[in-house]
């Protein structure tokens, strides 16, 4: 009798185990890096499928851009990837300048200042990515360290632009302001201060055996899958592809700067795993520090400020490009940020604007990476992609 009861119980458990469960992760889950909903189809602790649902943070950017002038849209680009506002406005502004045919007339000092603030913003963005990734895995101290060091950058960019997050600093043809006196020296001081801090972060998190166990050989992204999904930035470079638009397209002052392009090498596991994507961002911070150093020194020597220097370009009151279609892309901290313009040649408002947010394409690959992983590993995979929902929804 007891054996029959035990068998009946075991049969019941076996029947229950074959049923899939639909689990909603989000839209307010603390590990989803924004208002994202992941619909998980699970078999126990194993994820059979992960379906991302967006639309909780739709910013209506493209319709805003089709209702405002080219200059008025710059603050709205800041609000897409709000962690990398300088990089967003830089891409938008370069696109408009090329449509106007004034891209070769931008003063060298302006170009170097643009790269300087963009690389500061890149470090700031990566520090948030690294700090929040650590806290996803369970490491709290790196989160505090990253935000402590990011505060220096935030204060510097506030000094330059008047704002701490959404800057509206890079304008068509120039800048809103020149750099404040002493800014370049402050940048060099920051580089000196931050290099040892980055070594400490590596000792605490990058080389931490628990962190490695949670990220190595997890979420391995093959090169062909990354390319087919349109991945870019650290997600693509983490899979070993040396593709960086700062080198490929050679825009702004980047052709004159020396820097390397870090790629995933599978040092702790497989090429293209979560640890590789994390490590690419750490190494990119080192490269950005090199560029900040080079830009600051150049601005202090060859491109010194002069009393008659005006960072604002003398443009017509109405900026009306010729009738054309143009696509401009640039390397944001998350990958290829692109703007596709359709100008009718008659008005100062674009007829059509299409934005290509790198977070959107990078997020789309999560369905491929999450098949057959544990629910806990899904958090590690999502954190390694480093999305910003304002850019995903646009």
GULUM-348391 format. One line per field, with one value per residue (C-alpha): x, y, z. Coordinates in Angstrom, 1 decimal. Each point is the difference from the previous one (the first is absolute). Example, Ala and Ser with C-alpha at 12.3 -4.5 7.8 and 13.67 -1.06 7.14 Angstrom:
! GULUM-348391
X	(12.3/1.4);
Y	(-4.5/3.4);
Z	(7.8/-0.7);
***
This chain:
! GULUM-348391
X	(0.0/2.8/1.8/-3.1/-0.4/3.6/-0.3/-3.1/1.8/3.0/-2.3/-1.6/3.3/1.2/-3.2/0.4/3.6/-1.0/-2.2/1.7/-0.5/-0.2/1.8/-0.1/3.3/-0.8/-0.8/1.1/2.5/3.1/2.4/-1.5/1.8/-3.2/-3.6/0.3/-2.2/1.5/-2.6/1.8/-1.2/1.7/0.3/0.8/3.1/0.9/-1.0/-1.4/-0.7/0.3/-2.2/0.7/-2.9/0.6/-2.2/0.1/2.3/-0.9/1.5/-1.5/3.4/-0.5/-3.3/1.5/2.8/-2.5/-1.7/3.0/2.9/3.4/1.4/-3.1/0.2/3.5/-1.5/-2.2/3.0/1.4/-3.0/0.3/3.1/0.0/3.2/1.9/-1.6/3.2/0.5/-3.7/0.1/3.4/-1.4/-3.0/2.0/2.5/-2.8/-1.6/3.5/0.7/-3.4/0.8/3.5/1.7/1.7/3.4/-0.4/-0.3/3.0/2.5/-0.4/-3.7/0.7/2.4/-2.4/-2.8/2.2/1.2/-3.5/-1.3/2.8/-0.7/-3.6/1.0/1.9/-2.9/-2.4/2.3/0.4/-3.7/0.0/2.8/-1.4/-3.5/1.3/1.9/-3.1/-2.0/2.4/0.1/3.1/-1.1/3.3/1.0/-3.4/0.9/3.5/-1.2/-2.6/2.6/2.4/-2.8/-0.9/3.3/-0.9/-3.6/1.3/2.5/-2.7/-2.3/2.8/0.3/-3.7/-2.0/-1.7/0.8/-1.8/-1.7/2.5/-1.1/3.6/1.0/-1.7/-0.2/3.2/1.6/-0.7/-2.3/2.9/3.8/1.6/0.3/3.5/1.9/-2.1/2.8/2.2/-2.8/-0.4/3.7/-0.4/-2.9/2.0/2.7/-2.5/-2.0/2.6/0.8/-3.7/-0.5/2.6/-1.8/-3.2/1.7/1.4/-3.4/-2.4/1.7/2.3/-2.4/-0.5/-3.7/-0.6/1.9/-2.0/-3.3/1.0/2.6/-1.5/-3.4/-2.0/2.6/-0.8/1.5/1.2/-2.5/-2.9/1.2/0.3/-3.3/-1.8/1.7/1.9/2.7/2.2/1.4/-2.6/1.5/3.6/-0.4/-0.5/3.4/-1.0/2.3/-2.7/0.0/-1.5/2.5/2.6/-2.1/-1.6/2.8/-2.3/0.7/3.5/0.2/2.4/2.6/-0.1/1.8/-2.2/-0.6/-3.2/-0.5/-1.7/-1.0/2.7/-1.6/2.5/-2.2/-2.3/-1.4/0.4/-3.2/-1.2/-1.2/3.4/1.5/-2.7/0.6/3.8/-0.3/-1.7/2.7/2.7/-1.9/0.2/3.8/-0.1/-2.3/2.4/2.8/-2.2/-0.9/3.7/0.8/-2.9/0.8/3.7/-0.8/-2.6/2.7/2.7/-0.9/-3.7/0.1/-3.0/0.2/-2.1/-1.6/-1.0/-3.7/-1.2/-3.4/0.0/-1.3/-3.0/-3.0/-3.0/-1.8/2.1/-1.4/2.1/-0.4/-2.6/1.7/0.1/2.9/1.0/2.5/1.4/2.4/1.4/-2.0/0.9/-2.5/0.9/-1.1/-2.3/-1.5/-2.3/-1.6/-1.2/-2.4/0.2/-2.4/2.2/-2.8/-0.4/2.2/-1.9/1.0/-2.6/0.9/2.4/0.8/2.2/2.1/0.6/2.7/-1.8/-3.0/2.1/2.1/-3.0/-1.6/2.7/-1.0/-2.6/2.9/2.3/-2.5/-1.1/0.8/1.6/-0.9/-2.2/2.8/2.3/-2.6/0.7/3.7/-0.7/-2.3/2.5/2.8/-2.0/-0.3/-3.2/-1.6/-3.7/-0.4/2.0/-1.7/-3.5/1.1);
Y	(0.0/2.3/-0.7/0.8/3.3/0.8/-0.8/2.1/2.9/-0.4/-0.2/3.2/1.8/-1.3/1.3/3.4/0.2/-0.2/3.1/3.2/3.1/3.6/2.3/3.8/1.7/3.7/2.6/1.2/-2.8/1.6/-1.9/0.9/3.4/1.9/-0.6/-3.1/-3.1/-3.4/-2.7/-3.3/-3.4/-2.2/-3.7/0.1/2.2/-0.3/2.7/-1.5/3.4/3.7/2.5/3.7/2.3/3.8/3.1/0.9/3.0/1.2/3.5/0.7/1.3/-0.4/1.9/2.7/0.3/0.4/2.8/2.1/1.7/-1.8/2.2/-0.4/-3.8/-0.2/-0.1/-2.9/-2.0/0.4/-1.8/-3.1/-1.6/2.3/-1.5/1.1/3.4/1.5/-3.0/0.2/3.7/-0.4/-2.5/2.2/3.2/-1.7/-1.2/3.4/1.6/-2.4/0.6/3.7/-0.6/1.8/-3.0/1.0/3.5/-1.0/1.5/-2.5/1.2/-0.8/-3.5/-0.8/1.4/-2.2/-3.1/0.9/0.3/-3.0/-2.2/1.3/-0.9/-3.4/-0.8/1.3/-2.3/-3.0/0.6/-0.3/-3.2/-1.6/1.1/-1.1/-3.3/-0.7/0.6/-2.3/-2.8/0.8/2.3/3.2/1.8/0.5/1.7/2.6/0.4/0.5/2.6/1.8/0.4/0.8/2.9/1.7/-0.2/1.2/3.0/0.8/-0.2/2.1/2.6/0.0/-0.1/1.0/-3.4/-3.3/-2.5/1.6/2.4/1.8/0.9/-1.0/2.2/0.1/1.6/0.3/-0.1/1.8/1.3/-0.3/-2.0/1.8/1.2/-2.9/-2.7/-1.7/-0.1/-1.4/-2.8/-0.9/-0.1/-2.3/-2.4/-0.1/-0.6/-2.6/-2.4/-1.5/-0.2/-2.1/-2.4/-0.3/-0.7/-2.8/-1.6/0.2/-1.1/-0.9/-2.6/-1.1/-3.8/0.2/2.6/-2.0/-3.2/1.9/1.6/-2.2/-2.5/1.6/1.6/-0.8/2.0/-1.4/2.5/-1.0/0.4/3.4/1.2/-1.4/1.7/3.3/0.2/2.7/1.6/-2.0/-2.8/-0.6/0.7/-2.4/-2.8/0.8/2.4/3.0/2.4/3.6/2.9/2.4/-1.9/-1.3/3.4/2.2/2.9/3.1/0.1/-3.8/-0.6/2.2/-1.9/-3.2/-2.7/-3.7/-1.9/-2.6/-3.3/-3.2/-2.6/-2.7/0.5/-1.5/-2.2/0.2/2.9/2.0/-0.9/2.4/0.5/1.0/2.6/1.4/0.0/1.8/2.9/0.0/0.2/2.7/2.2/-0.3/1.0/3.0/1.2/0.0/2.1/2.4/0.5/0.6/2.4/2.0/0.3/1.1/2.6/1.4/0.2/0.2/0.9/2.5/2.2/3.5/3.1/0.2/-3.7/-0.5/-3.6/0.8/-0.2/2.9/-1.8/1.3/0.6/-2.8/-3.2/-1.5/-2.8/-0.8/-2.7/-3.3/-3.2/-0.5/-2.6/0.9/-2.5/0.3/-2.2/0.5/-1.9/-2.7/-0.2/1.4/3.0/1.1/2.7/-0.2/3.4/0.9/3.7/1.6/3.1/2.4/0.0/0.0/-3.0/-3.5/-1.8/-3.3/-1.1/-3.7/-0.8/-3.2/-0.6/-2.6/-1.2/-1.1/-2.4/-1.1/-0.8/-2.0/-2.7/-0.9/-2.5/-1.8/0.1/-1.0/-3.4/-2.7/2.2/0.3/2.9/1.4/-0.1/2.0/2.9/-0.2/-0.1/3.0/2.0/-0.8/1.4/3.4/1.4/3.4/-0.1/3.6/-1.0/-3.4/1.5/3.4);
Z	(0.0/0.9/-3.2/-2.0/1.8/-0.6/-3.7/-0.4/1.6/-2.2/-3.1/1.1/0.4/-3.4/-1.6/1.6/-1.1/-3.6/0.2/-1.0/2.1/-1.3/2.3/-0.4/0.9/0.1/-1.0/3.4/0.8/1.5/-2.2/-3.3/-0.3/-0.8/-0.6/-2.1/0.2/-0.7/-0.5/1.0/-1.0/2.6/0.8/3.7/0.3/-3.7/-2.4/-3.2/-1.6/0.9/-1.8/0.6/0.0/-0.4/-0.1/3.7/-0.6/-3.5/-0.5/-3.5/-1.1/-3.7/-0.1/2.2/-2.5/-2.9/1.8/1.1/-1.7/-0.2/2.8/2.3/-0.2/1.7/3.6/-1.1/-1.3/3.6/1.4/-2.1/1.5/3.0/1.4/-3.1/-1.0/-1.5/-2.4/-1.1/-0.8/-1.7/-2.5/-0.7/-0.4/-2.4/-2.2/-0.3/-0.6/-2.8/-1.6/0.1/-1.4/2.9/1.6/-1.3/1.4/3.7/1.9/1.3/3.6/-0.2/-1.4/2.8/2.7/-1.5/0.2/3.5/1.5/-1.9/1.4/3.5/-0.6/-1.3/3.3/2.0/-1.9/0.3/3.8/0.4/-2.1/2.0/3.4/-0.6/-1.6/3.2/2.1/-2.3/0.8/3.7/0.4/1.8/0.6/-3.8/-0.5/2.6/-1.3/-3.6/1.0/2.2/-3.0/-2.4/2.2/-1.0/-3.7/0.7/1.8/-2.8/-2.7/2.2/0.2/-3.8/-1.0/3.1/0.2/1.6/-2.2/-3.1/-1.3/-3.3/-0.4/-3.5/-2.5/-3.8/-1.2/3.4/3.7/2.4/2.1/-0.2/2.8/3.3/0.9/1.7/-1.4/-2.0/3.1/2.0/-2.6/0.3/3.8/-0.3/-2.2/2.6/2.8/-1.9/-1.3/3.4/0.8/-3.2/1.2/3.3/-1.8/-2.0/3.2/1.7/-2.8/-3.3/1.5/2.7/-0.2/1.0/-2.7/-2.6/0.9/-0.5/-3.4/-1.8/-2.5/0.6/-2.8/-2.7/-3.2/-3.2/-2.6/-2.7/2.4/1.2/-3.6/-1.1/2.9/-0.8/3.3/0.4/2.6/2.9/-0.7/-3.5/1.1/2.9/-2.6/-1.5/-2.9/-0.2/-1.2/1.4/-2.0/1.5/-2.0/-2.9/-0.9/1.4/0.9/2.0/1.6/0.5/-3.0/1.8/3.2/1.1/1.5/-0.2/-0.5/2.7/-1.0/1.9/0.1/2.2/2.7/2.8/-2.1/-3.6/-2.4/0.1/3.5/2.7/1.5/-3.4/-0.6/3.5/-0.5/-3.4/1.9/2.7/-2.7/-1.9/3.0/-0.1/-3.7/0.7/2.7/-2.7/-2.3/2.8/0.7/-3.6/-0.6/3.2/-0.9/-3.5/1.2/2.4/-2.6/-3.7/0.4/2.8/0.8/-1.5/1.0/-3.4/-0.2/-0.4/0.5/-1.6/-3.8/-2.0/-1.6/-1.8/2.3/-1.8/-0.5/-3.2/-1.6/-3.7/-1.0/0.8/2.0/2.3/2.6/2.7/2.5/3.0/2.7/3.2/3.2/-1.0/-3.7/-3.3/0.5/-3.4/-1.2/-3.4/-1.3/-2.8/-0.8/-2.6/-0.5/0.8/3.7/3.1/1.3/-1.3/-2.0/1.6/2.7/0.8/3.0/0.3/3.7/0.7/3.2/-2.1/-2.2/2.9/2.1/-2.8/0.3/3.5/-1.3/-1.7/3.0/2.7/-1.4/2.5/2.7/3.7/1.0/2.1/-3.1/-2.0/2.4/-0.8/-3.7/0.0/2.1/-2.4/-2.9/1.8/-1.4/0.6/-0.5/-1.2/-3.0/-0.5/-0.1/-1.5);
***
